[in-house]
Amino acid sequence: MTARRAFLGLALAAAFASPALHAQANWPTQTVRFVNNFPAGGPSDILARSVSQVLQEQFKQSFVVDNKPGAAGNIGAADAAKAAPDGNTLLFGIDTTFTINPHLYPNQGFKPTDLKPVIIMASSGLLIGVHPSTSLKTLPQLVEQSKSKNFNFSSAGSGSPGHLAVEVFAEATKHKLGHIPYRGNTPAVTAVLAGEVDGGTLATPGMLPHVKAGKITALAVTSRQRSTLAPEIPTVGELGLTSLEQEVLYLVMAPAATPDALVQQIAKAIADALQRPDVKARMASLDLFSEGLTGAAASKRLADMNARYGALVKATGMKVE
């Protein structure tokens, strides 16, 4: 009788187990939505679609990428922050939503603490490029000439990595560059190409074809290591300007109440997907370096960048235009 009661007790416990625990054991149990908070076709969107395809094949469950751009990523992040903490809605984006936006937007539409890291998948640097009409050939020349000449640089929008790069330059060199925001990376590159602006610090894949065609002059990359797509271009550190180092982190975030065990399960599934040869090749084509940070390590990386950019916004008076 005692054994029978014990069995019944276990059965009742299983029957009334919380939905979160059930999802944790069987994720995914329904269509998973990856909210990408930037326009379709960008690096984070391409990475999201590559990973979703692998996971869909593995789990025989639908994974959908839902693009919700706007307000420098705040709109999509707010959407994900309001989702149920069951692993079925995740944010696929970049760090600036959590490291720079909190210092620029009085109201993001959510609190950064409403979401927590699942995994920092990858990082990338940016390429500093200028129009040939500037006659600039090296980054030290840009630094020197910016003392007496006004250079305008394009960005993919206020609060974007390119905008941040303009302010990083000002803080590091004490010489300001003019900032001209555009609606996305492609029009920002086109502006450099057309000579509407003097240059830009933008995603390498978008700049590189024009560099190779001789229509944009590459000065440096902002990552700690050279670009795999253009290893001939020096890093800012190699040129003695480590203070200009800047990286973009590609990450997945979950609603803060998502159980840690479920977060770990999802992180492992995504980490495994990133090791697929076709996904690694896609990452290389986007000039992304593998990171694979989870848990406390991911939280610390974001916190450190948040502190750095917060100080930068205060020092430079950076604003959303």
C-alpha positions as CSV (number, residue, x, y, z in Angstrom):
1,M,0.0,0.0,0.0
2,T,2.8,2.4,0.9
3,A,4.5,1.7,-2.5
4,R,1.1,2.3,-4.2
5,R,0.7,5.6,-2.4
6,A,4.2,6.7,-3.4
7,F,3.5,5.8,-7.0
8,L,0.2,7.8,-7.0
9,G,2.1,10.7,-5.4
10,L,4.7,10.7,-8.2
11,A,1.9,10.5,-10.8
12,L,0.1,13.5,-9.3
13,A,3.3,15.5,-9.2
14,A,3.9,14.8,-12.9
15,A,0.4,15.7,-13.8
16,F,0.6,19.1,-12.0
17,A,4.1,19.9,-13.0
18,S,4.4,23.5,-14.1
19,P,4.3,24.3,-17.9
20,A,7.8,25.8,-17.6
21,L,9.2,22.5,-16.3
22,H,7.3,20.6,-19.0
23,A,8.6,22.8,-21.7
24,Q,12.1,22.5,-20.2
25,A,12.0,18.7,-20.7
26,N,10.6,18.7,-24.2
27,W,11.6,22.0,-25.8
28,P,10.5,22.8,-28.4
29,T,6.8,21.8,-28.1
30,Q,5.5,24.3,-30.6
31,T,6.6,26.8,-33.2
32,V,9.6,28.8,-31.9
33,R,9.7,32.5,-32.9
34,F,13.0,34.2,-33.2
35,V,12.4,38.0,-33.0
36,N,15.0,39.8,-35.0
37,N,15.0,43.4,-34.1
38,F,16.7,44.6,-37.3
39,P,15.6,44.6,-40.9
40,A,15.7,41.5,-43.0
41,G,19.0,40.9,-44.9
42,G,21.3,42.2,-42.2
43,P,24.0,40.0,-40.5
44,S,21.8,39.2,-37.4
45,D,18.9,38.3,-39.6
46,I,21.0,36.0,-41.8
47,L,22.5,34.3,-38.8
48,A,19.1,33.9,-37.2
49,R,17.8,32.2,-40.4
50,S,20.8,29.9,-40.6
51,V,20.4,28.7,-37.1
52,S,16.7,28.4,-37.3
53,Q,17.0,26.1,-40.4
54,V,19.4,23.8,-38.5
55,L,17.2,23.6,-35.4
56,Q,14.1,23.0,-37.6
57,E,15.8,20.0,-39.2
58,Q,17.1,18.7,-35.8
59,F,13.9,19.0,-33.8
60,K,11.3,18.6,-36.6
61,Q,9.5,21.7,-35.3
62,S,8.9,25.0,-36.9
63,F,11.3,27.9,-36.2
64,V,10.2,31.3,-37.6
65,V,12.3,34.5,-37.9
66,D,10.0,37.5,-37.2
67,N,11.7,40.8,-38.2
68,K,10.6,43.7,-36.0
69,P,13.0,46.6,-36.7
70,G,12.7,50.1,-35.4
71,A,14.0,52.5,-32.7
72,A,17.5,51.0,-32.9
73,G,16.3,47.6,-32.0
74,N,14.0,48.6,-29.1
75,I,10.7,47.7,-30.8
76,G,11.7,44.0,-31.4
77,A,13.3,43.7,-28.0
78,A,10.1,45.0,-26.3
79,D,8.1,42.4,-28.2
80,A,10.4,39.6,-27.0
81,A,10.4,40.9,-23.4
82,K,6.7,40.6,-23.2
83,A,6.6,37.0,-24.3
84,A,5.9,34.0,-22.1
85,P,9.1,32.6,-20.5
86,D,8.7,29.2,-22.1
87,G,11.5,29.3,-24.7
88,N,9.1,29.7,-27.6
89,T,9.9,33.4,-28.2
90,L,13.6,34.5,-28.2
91,L,15.3,37.7,-29.3
92,F,18.0,37.3,-31.9
93,G,19.9,40.6,-32.1
94,I,23.1,42.6,-31.3
95,D,24.4,44.0,-28.1
96,T,23.7,47.7,-28.7
97,T,20.1,47.2,-27.6
98,F,21.5,46.5,-24.1
99,T,24.8,48.3,-24.1
100,I,24.2,51.7,-25.8
101,N,20.4,52.1,-26.0
102,P,19.8,52.3,-22.3
103,H,22.0,55.4,-22.2
104,L,20.3,57.1,-25.2
105,Y,16.5,56.3,-24.8
106,P,14.7,57.4,-21.7
107,N,12.0,54.8,-22.4
108,Q,13.0,51.8,-24.5
109,G,9.5,50.2,-24.2
110,F,11.0,47.6,-21.8
111,K,13.6,47.3,-19.1
112,P,16.9,45.7,-20.1
113,T,16.5,43.4,-17.1
114,D,13.3,42.0,-18.7
115,L,15.6,39.9,-20.9
116,K,18.6,37.7,-20.0
117,P,21.3,36.2,-22.2
118,V,20.9,32.8,-23.6
119,I,24.2,32.9,-25.6
120,I,26.6,35.4,-27.2
121,M,27.1,33.6,-30.5
122,A,29.7,35.7,-32.3
123,S,31.4,39.1,-32.6
124,S,32.5,41.2,-35.5
125,G,34.5,44.3,-36.0
126,L,33.7,47.2,-38.4
127,L,35.6,48.5,-41.3
128,I,36.7,52.1,-41.4
129,G,36.5,53.2,-45.0
130,V,36.6,56.6,-46.8
131,H,35.8,57.9,-50.3
132,P,39.0,58.2,-52.5
133,S,38.3,62.0,-52.9
134,T,39.5,62.4,-49.3
135,S,43.0,61.3,-50.4
136,L,43.4,59.5,-47.1
137,K,45.4,56.3,-47.2
138,T,45.9,55.4,-43.5
139,L,44.0,55.8,-40.2
140,P,46.8,57.9,-38.7
141,Q,46.3,60.4,-41.5
142,L,42.6,60.6,-40.7
143,V,43.4,61.2,-37.0
144,E,45.9,63.9,-38.0
145,Q,43.8,65.7,-40.5
146,S,40.7,65.6,-38.4
147,K,42.4,68.2,-36.1
148,S,41.8,70.9,-38.7
149,K,39.4,69.4,-41.2
150,N,35.7,68.4,-40.8
151,F,35.0,64.9,-42.0
152,N,31.4,63.5,-42.1
153,F,30.8,59.8,-41.5
154,S,27.6,57.9,-42.3
155,S,26.0,55.3,-40.0
156,A,23.1,52.8,-40.2
157,G,21.1,55.1,-37.9
158,S,21.2,56.8,-34.5
159,G,22.5,54.5,-31.8
160,S,23.9,52.0,-34.4
161,P,27.4,50.6,-34.2
162,G,28.5,53.1,-36.9
163,H,27.1,56.0,-34.8
164,L,28.9,54.7,-31.8
165,A,32.1,54.5,-33.8
166,V,32.0,58.2,-34.5
167,E,31.8,58.9,-30.8
168,V,34.5,56.4,-29.9
169,F,36.7,58.2,-32.4
170,A,35.9,61.6,-30.8
171,E,36.6,60.3,-27.3
172,A,39.9,58.6,-28.3
173,T,41.4,61.3,-30.5
174,K,39.6,64.4,-29.1
175,H,38.7,65.3,-32.7
176,K,35.0,65.0,-33.6
177,L,33.7,63.5,-36.9
178,G,30.3,64.7,-38.2
179,H,27.6,62.0,-38.0
180,I,25.1,61.5,-40.8
181,P,22.6,58.8,-40.0
182,Y,20.9,56.7,-42.7
183,R,18.2,54.1,-42.6
184,G,20.3,50.9,-42.6
185,N,23.8,49.7,-43.4
186,T,23.3,49.5,-47.2
187,P,22.3,53.2,-47.7
188,A,25.1,54.2,-45.3
189,V,27.6,52.4,-47.5
190,T,26.0,53.9,-50.6
191,A,26.5,57.4,-49.2
192,V,30.2,56.7,-48.9
193,L,30.3,55.2,-52.4
194,A,28.6,58.3,-53.8
195,G,30.7,60.8,-51.9
196,E,27.7,62.1,-50.0
197,V,29.9,61.6,-46.9
198,D,33.6,61.3,-46.4
199,G,33.5,57.9,-44.9
200,G,31.9,55.4,-42.5
201,T,32.7,52.8,-39.9
202,L,30.4,50.0,-41.1
203,A,29.9,46.3,-41.4
204,T,32.8,44.8,-43.3
205,P,30.8,42.6,-45.8
206,G,28.9,45.7,-47.1
207,M,32.1,47.7,-47.6
208,L,34.5,45.2,-48.9
209,P,33.3,44.7,-52.5
210,H,33.7,48.4,-53.0
211,V,37.1,48.4,-51.4
212,K,38.2,45.7,-53.7
213,A,36.8,47.7,-56.7
214,G,38.9,50.7,-55.6
215,K,35.8,52.8,-54.9
216,I,36.3,53.0,-51.1
217,T,39.6,53.2,-49.3
218,A,39.9,50.9,-46.3
219,L,41.9,52.4,-43.4
220,A,41.5,49.7,-40.7
221,V,39.2,47.3,-38.9
222,T,38.0,47.8,-35.4
223,S,38.2,44.2,-34.2
224,R,41.0,42.8,-32.0
225,Q,42.0,40.5,-34.9
226,R,42.2,41.0,-38.6
227,S,39.2,40.3,-40.8
228,T,39.1,36.8,-42.3
229,L,37.6,38.4,-45.4
230,A,40.3,41.0,-45.8
231,P,43.4,39.9,-43.8
232,E,45.5,42.6,-45.5
233,I,43.6,45.4,-43.7
234,P,45.3,46.3,-40.4
235,T,43.5,46.5,-37.0
236,V,43.3,49.7,-35.1
237,G,45.4,48.1,-32.4
238,E,48.2,47.4,-34.8
239,L,48.2,51.0,-35.8
240,G,48.6,52.0,-32.1
241,L,45.0,53.1,-31.6
242,T,43.6,50.3,-29.3
243,S,41.2,52.9,-27.9
244,L,39.3,52.7,-31.2
245,E,38.7,48.9,-30.8
246,Q,35.0,48.2,-31.1
247,E,33.1,44.9,-31.6
248,V,29.5,44.1,-32.3
249,L,28.1,41.1,-30.3
250,Y,25.5,38.8,-31.9
251,L,23.3,37.3,-29.2
252,V,20.1,35.5,-28.2
253,M,18.1,36.7,-25.3
254,A,15.1,35.2,-23.4
255,P,12.5,36.7,-21.1
256,A,14.0,37.0,-17.7
257,A,11.7,34.5,-16.0
258,T,12.7,31.7,-18.3
259,P,14.0,28.8,-16.1
260,D,17.8,28.6,-16.1
261,A,17.8,24.9,-17.0
262,L,15.7,25.7,-20.1
263,V,18.0,28.6,-21.1
264,Q,21.0,26.2,-20.8
265,Q,19.2,23.7,-23.0
266,I,18.4,26.3,-25.7
267,A,22.0,27.6,-25.5
268,K,23.4,24.2,-26.1
269,A,21.1,23.6,-29.1
270,I,22.2,26.9,-30.6
271,A,25.9,26.3,-29.8
272,D,25.7,22.9,-31.6
273,A,23.9,24.5,-34.6
274,L,26.8,27.1,-34.9
275,Q,29.2,24.2,-35.2
276,R,27.6,22.9,-38.4
277,P,30.0,23.4,-41.4
278,D,27.4,25.3,-43.4
279,V,26.6,27.7,-40.6
280,K,30.4,28.2,-39.9
281,A,30.8,29.0,-43.5
282,R,28.0,31.5,-43.4
283,M,29.5,33.1,-40.3
284,A,32.8,33.5,-42.0
285,S,31.1,35.1,-45.0
286,L,29.6,37.7,-42.6
287,D,33.1,38.2,-41.0
288,L,31.9,36.9,-37.6
289,F,34.2,35.4,-35.0
290,S,32.9,32.6,-32.8
291,E,32.2,33.5,-29.1
292,G,29.9,31.0,-27.5
293,L,29.5,32.8,-24.1
294,T,26.7,31.8,-21.9
295,G,25.5,32.3,-18.3
296,A,27.6,34.6,-16.0
297,A,30.3,35.1,-18.7
298,A,27.8,36.4,-21.2
299,S,26.2,38.7,-18.5
300,K,29.6,40.1,-17.5
301,R,30.6,40.8,-21.1
302,L,27.4,42.8,-21.7
303,A,27.8,44.6,-18.3
304,D,31.3,45.6,-19.2
305,M,30.3,47.0,-22.6
306,N,27.3,48.8,-21.0
307,A,29.6,50.5,-18.5
308,R,32.1,51.5,-21.3
309,Y,29.4,53.0,-23.5
310,G,27.6,54.7,-20.7
311,A,30.8,56.6,-19.9
312,L,31.2,57.4,-23.6
313,V,27.7,58.8,-23.9
314,K,28.3,61.0,-20.8
315,A,31.7,62.2,-22.0
316,T,30.7,63.0,-25.6
317,G,27.1,64.1,-25.2
318,M,26.0,61.5,-27.8
319,K,22.3,61.8,-28.6
320,V,19.7,60.1,-30.7
321,E,19.1,62.4,-33.7
